[in-house]
Amino acid sequence: MNELAGRTILVTGASGGIGRATVERLASTGARVIGHCRSNPEGARKAIADFPDGTATVVQADLADPQGASELWQTALDWAGRIDVVVLNAAIMPKVELDDTDDAWNDTFEQALQVNTLSQLTLIRRSLAHFLTEGGGTIVGLSSWVTQRGAGNPNLVAYAASKAATAAALKTVARAYAADGVLTYLIAPGAVDTAMSASAGADRGGRDAVLQTLAMGEMVPPAEIAELVALLAGGRVRHLSGATLDVNGATYVR
């Protein structure tokens, strides 16, 4: 993917799962990468281990803090000077039952909306302002099939709602700024083989029970999502901007 050479890519949530797989995939492309993490800098440092010296860095920031996303963006921009692609991968999946206390409900939604929606919107705004002065850029949002079909368990209602809100915002940006060279994509994975999916599946009978519901009988490998991110980041499929790309092994076909 020579088109990635020299591009600077910010990947949030780079210490594990899809984020780490994405950073590792970019190591041989010639891209410069900023790998964000919250509480596992060692995982993020391992993700950038194969980059040539000076072409990748780790930035630690807490997206649960209302100022965290702005601080992340500024630190990343100070290091890079220019950012070409933003991969919005970081997310949390807090659980709350519909009959829980009001305090539990409000706390769970506050957490989900701050990390999965408000922090993402801040990064979208910062990157958009930057792209408009730099002749364009790309945003890849890691969405979820829950934004189209709802979560499989009602205790994930906060996760589903927060992810859907960000998806709507990214679609709006795609439509509004296409003529300005801003490309925006949504990847909507199904059950990916990550710790987050394991947490969601624990309430549905565990891994084996989840696998029985999947058309291929297997979860999506994070490396497949990373491959798609790399393709979109390269700018070769400009007219896919605004699209939602389902990656779920034919389990949810629409």
C-alpha positions as CSV (number, residue, x, y, z in Angstrom):
1,M,0.0,0.0,0.0
2,N,2.4,2.6,-1.2
3,E,-0.3,5.3,-1.1
4,L,0.0,5.2,2.7
5,A,3.7,6.2,2.6
6,G,4.2,9.5,4.3
7,R,0.6,9.8,5.6
8,T,0.1,10.4,9.3
9,I,-2.6,8.3,10.9
10,L,-4.1,8.7,14.4
11,V,-5.6,5.5,15.8
12,T,-7.5,5.7,19.1
13,G,-7.6,2.6,21.3
14,A,-4.4,1.2,19.9
15,S,-3.3,-1.0,22.9
16,G,-5.6,-4.0,22.0
17,G,-8.2,-5.5,19.8
18,I,-9.0,-3.8,16.5
19,G,-6.9,-0.8,17.3
20,R,-3.7,-2.8,17.9
21,A,-4.3,-4.9,14.9
22,T,-4.7,-1.8,12.8
23,V,-1.5,-0.2,14.0
24,E,0.5,-3.4,13.5
25,R,-0.9,-3.6,9.9
26,L,0.3,-0.1,9.2
27,A,3.9,-0.8,10.3
28,S,5.1,-1.9,6.8
29,T,3.2,0.7,4.8
30,G,5.5,3.7,5.2
31,A,2.8,5.6,7.2
32,R,3.5,7.5,10.4
33,V,1.2,6.5,13.2
34,I,0.1,7.9,16.5
35,G,-1.3,5.1,18.7
36,H,-3.6,6.3,21.5
37,C,-4.2,4.4,24.7
38,R,-5.9,5.1,28.0
39,S,-4.5,2.8,30.6
40,N,-2.3,0.3,28.7
41,P,0.7,2.2,27.2
42,E,2.7,-1.0,27.2
43,G,0.2,-2.6,24.8
44,A,0.3,0.4,22.5
45,R,4.1,0.4,22.6
46,K,4.1,-3.2,21.5
47,A,1.8,-2.3,18.7
48,I,4.3,0.2,17.3
49,A,7.3,-2.0,17.9
50,D,7.9,-2.7,14.2
51,F,7.8,0.9,13.0
52,P,11.1,2.5,11.9
53,D,12.5,4.9,14.6
54,G,10.8,8.2,14.6
55,T,7.7,7.1,12.6
56,A,5.4,6.1,15.4
57,T,4.5,7.3,18.9
58,V,2.1,6.6,21.7
59,V,-0.1,9.2,23.3
60,Q,-1.9,8.4,26.5
61,A,-5.2,10.2,27.1
62,D,-8.4,9.5,29.0
63,L,-11.4,9.9,26.7
64,A,-13.7,9.6,29.7
65,D,-12.4,13.0,30.7
66,P,-14.2,15.8,28.9
67,Q,-10.9,17.4,28.0
68,G,-9.2,14.1,27.1
69,A,-10.0,14.2,23.4
70,S,-8.8,17.8,22.9
71,E,-5.6,17.0,24.7
72,L,-5.1,13.9,22.6
73,W,-5.6,15.8,19.4
74,Q,-3.2,18.6,20.3
75,T,-0.5,16.3,21.5
76,A,-0.8,14.2,18.3
77,L,-0.7,17.3,16.1
78,D,2.3,18.8,18.0
79,W,4.2,15.6,17.3
80,A,3.1,15.2,13.6
81,G,2.5,18.7,12.3
82,R,-0.1,17.3,10.0
83,I,-2.6,14.4,10.4
84,D,-4.1,12.8,7.3
85,V,-6.3,10.1,8.7
86,V,-8.1,9.6,12.0
87,V,-9.3,6.2,13.0
88,L,-12.0,6.4,15.7
89,N,-11.7,3.0,17.3
90,A,-11.7,3.6,21.1
91,A,-14.9,2.6,22.8
92,I,-16.3,1.2,26.0
93,M,-19.2,-1.2,26.6
94,P,-20.7,-0.6,30.0
95,K,-23.8,-2.6,31.0
96,V,-27.0,-1.6,32.7
97,E,-30.3,-3.3,33.1
98,L,-33.4,-1.4,32.3
99,D,-34.8,-2.1,35.8
100,D,-31.6,-0.9,37.5
101,T,-31.6,2.2,39.8
102,D,-31.8,5.6,38.2
103,D,-28.3,6.3,39.5
104,A,-26.9,3.2,37.8
105,W,-28.8,4.1,34.6
106,N,-27.6,7.7,34.5
107,D,-24.0,6.8,35.4
108,T,-23.8,4.1,32.7
109,F,-25.2,6.4,30.0
110,E,-22.9,9.2,31.1
111,Q,-19.9,7.0,30.7
112,A,-21.0,5.6,27.3
113,L,-21.9,8.9,25.8
114,Q,-18.7,10.6,27.0
115,V,-16.3,8.0,25.6
116,N,-18.3,6.7,22.6
117,T,-20.0,9.9,21.5
118,L,-18.8,13.2,23.0
119,S,-15.1,12.4,22.8
120,Q,-15.5,11.1,19.2
121,L,-17.4,14.3,18.3
122,T,-14.5,16.4,19.6
123,L,-12.0,14.5,17.5
124,I,-14.3,14.8,14.5
125,R,-14.5,18.6,15.0
126,R,-10.8,19.0,15.5
127,S,-9.8,16.8,12.6
128,L,-12.4,18.4,10.3
129,A,-11.1,21.9,11.1
130,H,-7.6,20.6,10.4
131,F,-8.6,18.9,7.1
132,L,-10.3,22.0,5.8
133,T,-7.1,24.0,6.1
134,E,-4.9,21.1,4.7
135,G,-6.8,20.2,1.6
136,G,-8.7,17.2,2.9
137,G,-8.4,14.1,5.0
138,T,-10.0,10.9,6.1
139,I,-12.0,9.8,9.1
140,V,-12.7,6.1,9.6
141,G,-15.2,5.4,12.3
142,L,-15.4,2.0,13.9
143,S,-19.1,1.6,14.4
144,S,-21.0,-1.6,15.1
145,W,-23.9,-3.7,13.8
146,V,-25.8,-2.6,16.9
147,T,-26.4,0.8,15.3
148,Q,-28.5,-0.9,12.6
149,R,-30.1,-3.8,14.4
150,G,-29.8,-3.0,18.1
151,A,-27.8,-4.9,20.7
152,G,-28.4,-8.5,21.3
153,N,-28.9,-7.9,25.0
154,P,-30.9,-5.0,26.4
155,N,-28.2,-4.4,29.1
156,L,-26.1,-2.9,26.2
157,V,-28.6,-0.2,25.4
158,A,-26.2,2.6,26.4
159,Y,-23.5,1.2,24.1
160,A,-25.9,0.8,21.2
161,A,-27.3,4.3,21.7
162,S,-23.9,6.0,22.0
163,K,-22.5,4.2,18.9
164,A,-25.6,5.1,16.8
165,A,-25.2,8.8,17.7
166,T,-21.6,8.9,16.5
167,A,-22.5,7.0,13.3
168,A,-25.2,9.6,12.5
169,A,-22.7,12.4,13.1
170,L,-20.1,10.9,10.8
171,K,-22.7,10.4,8.0
172,T,-23.6,14.1,8.3
173,V,-19.9,15.1,8.0
174,A,-19.6,12.8,5.0
175,R,-22.4,14.5,3.2
176,A,-21.5,18.1,4.2
177,Y,-17.8,18.1,3.4
178,A,-17.4,15.6,0.5
179,A,-16.6,18.5,-1.9
180,D,-13.9,19.7,0.5
181,G,-11.9,16.5,0.2
182,V,-13.0,15.1,3.5
183,L,-13.7,11.3,3.2
184,T,-15.6,9.6,5.9
185,Y,-16.3,5.9,6.3
186,L,-18.0,3.7,8.9
187,I,-17.0,0.1,9.5
188,A,-19.7,-1.8,11.3
189,P,-18.3,-5.1,12.6
190,G,-20.3,-7.9,14.0
191,A,-18.8,-10.2,16.6
192,V,-15.1,-9.6,16.5
193,D,-12.6,-11.8,18.4
194,T,-11.8,-9.3,21.1
195,A,-12.1,-8.8,24.8
196,M,-15.1,-6.5,24.2
197,S,-17.0,-9.2,22.3
198,A,-16.1,-11.7,25.0
199,S,-17.7,-9.4,27.6
200,A,-20.8,-9.0,25.5
201,G,-21.0,-12.7,24.9
202,A,-20.7,-13.6,28.6
203,D,-24.4,-12.7,29.0
204,R,-25.4,-14.8,26.1
205,G,-24.1,-18.2,27.2
206,G,-20.4,-17.6,26.5
207,R,-18.2,-17.9,23.4
208,D,-19.6,-21.3,22.1
209,A,-23.1,-20.0,22.3
210,V,-22.2,-16.9,20.4
211,L,-20.4,-18.9,17.7
212,Q,-23.5,-21.0,17.1
213,T,-25.4,-17.8,16.1
214,L,-22.8,-16.8,13.5
215,A,-23.2,-17.8,9.8
216,M,-19.5,-18.8,9.5
217,G,-19.3,-20.3,13.0
218,E,-16.4,-17.9,13.8
219,M,-15.8,-14.4,15.0
220,V,-14.3,-11.8,12.7
221,P,-10.5,-11.7,13.2
222,P,-9.3,-8.2,14.2
223,A,-6.7,-8.4,11.4
224,E,-9.5,-8.4,8.8
225,I,-10.9,-5.1,10.1
226,A,-7.3,-3.7,10.1
227,E,-6.9,-4.6,6.5
228,L,-10.1,-2.7,5.6
229,V,-9.0,0.3,7.6
230,A,-5.7,0.3,5.7
231,L,-7.5,0.2,2.4
232,L,-9.8,3.1,3.3
233,A,-6.9,5.2,4.7
234,G,-5.1,4.9,1.4
235,G,-7.7,7.0,-0.4
236,R,-8.2,4.6,-3.3
237,V,-11.9,4.2,-2.8
238,R,-13.0,7.8,-2.5
239,H,-16.6,7.2,-3.7
240,L,-17.2,4.9,-0.8
241,S,-17.2,8.0,1.4
242,G,-20.3,8.0,3.5
243,A,-20.8,4.3,3.3
244,T,-21.3,1.9,6.2
245,L,-19.3,-1.3,5.5
246,D,-20.7,-4.4,7.3
247,V,-18.1,-7.0,8.4
248,N,-19.9,-9.8,10.1
249,G,-19.4,-13.0,8.1
250,A,-22.9,-13.0,6.5
251,T,-24.6,-13.2,9.8
252,Y,-26.4,-9.9,9.3
253,V,-27.1,-9.2,5.6
254,R,-29.1,-6.1,4.6
